[in-house]
């Protein structure tokens, strides 16, 4: 089981703990690249992906493609406020 986290590069609050512990936290410069990053992570056998609500809004595939996929769990997290 491989886990990863995806957030916007300007988001300084989300996923601080996993990042400090050395887990794979990926920062996107361009939110429009969300679906490309998801594809890349899934191809690299990441099966649990945490993604911020802000970035998830830019993905068309989260609902259309991965919603019913039992091999991949995409978890959308709340914004830090």
Phi, psi and omega in degrees: 000123178244135180244149174213165179230142178234132177213167177283140185301329181278353179279104183268351186260322187286143172059034178295317183296309178300324180294317179293330180277357176090012176287167182281099176248117182257134181249127180263128174287324183237112181301338179295346180271008184303310181297322177297318180293319177300314179302315181298314181295319180294321176296331179267021173067025170281123182247355171233119183232119174267136183220139180290152178303322180301314181284324181301329179297343180266000182259131173270335187278341182303314180274311185295317190254319189257354183301322183253009180278115182283348181273342184233132175244114178253121184247119179269125183260158177288156176287146174277125179222000000 
